[in-house]
Amino acid sequence: MITRIVLTGGPCAGKSTILKRIQSKYTNLGYAVYSLPESATMFIQAGADFLTKDPELSFVTESNKLKFQIVMEDCMKRIAEACGKHALIICDRGTMDTAAYMDSNTWSRVMDSVGMTAKELRDDRYEAVLHICTAAKGAEQFYTRENNTCRSESLELARVVDDNLIDAWKGHPVLHVINAELCFEDKIDNVLEVIDKILNS
């Protein structure tokens, strides 16, 4: 059995730390845990410019990032199917995150380029989506850009991005929104509690 879960959310949500705790807990419980890195970060580190003012270059970059994401996820699913254990695949962001960073017309072009619909990209690929809210929504004193060289958003923009990401994933049958907490351990506990329920449902 394979359970695929997306971890999404605005900047400085704590996804990287939460991901490590998920890996540790469920590996110790006997699951085969596979963690997929954020494709946008990989592309930025490789030199791709997501802030370009050239609309055609932006389209080519975004559509190829989405294609890469799909292939990466599909390859890991095949590996998980062969492992002989209950597998948990955690995706650091998923296919619909791309939609949060562009207008609807461009997103339609991007979907056409991969030959998939919003339903196929959103509902058919993941058993659950966990949106981890940015610290900019309720835990502002912990919001920082210092621990991620790819992060440039102000507090206000971080909130906008967070809202756009929630909107992009609305419609998924198992969407959980994890609010920001002043105590980060409480936030982690909330995530793990939700995953326990997903795995036991």
N, C-alpha and C positions, 0 to 999 in steps of 0.2 A: 504494500500500500504506500502511496506517495501523497504527501500533503504539501502543497505549494502555497507559501504565504509571502505577500509583498509587505515590506516595511517602507512606508513613504512618509512624507511630512516636510514642513518648511525648514529653512536653515536653522541650524543649532537646535535641533530637536533631540539630539542624543542618540541617533540611530546607531552610530558606530559602537558606542559603549553597550547599548542594549543588545546589539547583534552578538557581541562577544558573550554576554550572559546567556543568551538563548543557546548559542553553540555549546557552552559549558554544561548547562543544565540538561539539555536533551541528549547530548552525547553520553553523559553519565547515566541517563535513564535507558540507554541501549538503542537509541535511534541512530540511524546514519544521517548526519546533519551536513547538508551542502549549503554553502554560503556564496551567493553570486555578488560580485562587486558592482558598484554603481557605474553604468556604462558611460554616462556623461563625464564623470571624473576621469575615467580612463581616456576618453577622447580629448579632454582638455589637457591632460598631462602629456598626451601624444602630440599636441600642437593645434588641435581644432579650435576655431574661434566661434563660439556660440553667440558672441556679442557683435558680430559683423553687421554692417549696415547694408551689405549686398544681399538682397532678398533671395536671389537664385542660389548663392553660396549657402545661405542659411537653410534653404529648403534641402539642398543636397546633403548638407551636414546632418540635419535632423532626420531625414529619411534613412540615411545610412546608419545613423546611430540606432534607430529603431530596428532596422534589419539585423544589426549586430546583436541587439538585445534579444530578439526573437531566436536567433540561431544559438546564442549562448544558453538561453533557458532550455531550448529543445535538446541540446546536447547533454546538459546536466540531467534532464529528465530521463534520457535513455540510460545514462550511467546509474541513476538511482534505481531504475527498473531492474538493472542487472545485479544490484548489490545483495539481494537476498534478505534484506531487513526492511522494517518500516522506516521509510525515508522522509526526512523533513527538509524541503528546499526553501531557503529564505532568500528572497531577492531584495537587495538594497535598491529600492525603487523598481517600478514595473513599467509595462508598456504605456499605460495611460498617463504617466507623468509627463511625457512629451507634450501632450495636449495642453498642459497648464502653462506652457511657455510661448504660445502662439495664438493667433486669431483662428477662428473656426474655418475660414476658407483655406488657410495654409494647412491646418490639421487634416482637412478633407483630402488635400493633395497628398499629404504624407501617407494617409491610410491607403489611398489609391496606389501609391508607389509600392506598398507591401502586399496589396491585394487582400486586405482584411478589413472587416467592419469594426465599429466601436464595440459592439457586443462580443465579437470574437476576440478582440484585444483585451477587453475588460473582464467579461464574465466567464469565458471558456478556458482561460489559462491558469487561474489561481483559485484555490479553495477558499481563501480569505485574504482580506486587505486590512492592514493595521496602519492607520494614519496617526503618526506621532506628532502632536502639535509642537510647533516651534516655541522656544523659551520666550520669544517676543510676545506671546499671548499668555500673560499671567505670571511669568517668572523672568521679567525683563532684566533683573539684576544679574542674571546668569547668561544673558545673550552676549556672545562674543564672535568676532571674526578672526581671532588670533590663532585658533587651533585648526584652521582649514584654509589653505592658500587659495582654494577655488571659491571661497565665500566672500562676497562683496556687498551683500544686501544690508541696507539700513534696517532699523527696527520696523519702520512703517512698511518698507518693501517686503520684509520677511513675513509680515502678517498677510499682505496681499498674496504673496506666493503660496502661503499656507492655505488660504481660502480657495485659491484657484486649483490647488491639488485636491482638496476635498471635493470640489465641484467636478473635477475630471473623473473621479472614481465613483461619484453618486450613481446608483443603479446596480452596483455590484451587490449580489444577494447577501454577502457576509462582509460588510464594511464596519469596522470598529474605529471610533475616534478616541484616541488616548489624550486627555487634556494635559497641559503643562502642570507640573507640580513644583511647589517650592522645595520639597524634599525629593531629590531625583530618585532615591531608592524607592519611594512610593510609585513613581512613574514606571520604573522597571518592574516592580511587583504587579502593577496593573497589566502590563504587557504579558508577563508570564502567566497570569491568571487567565487572561483571554485565550492565550495559546493552549493552555491546559484544557479549557472548555472545547476549543475547536478539535483538538486531538481525541477527546473523549466523546464527541457527539456522534 
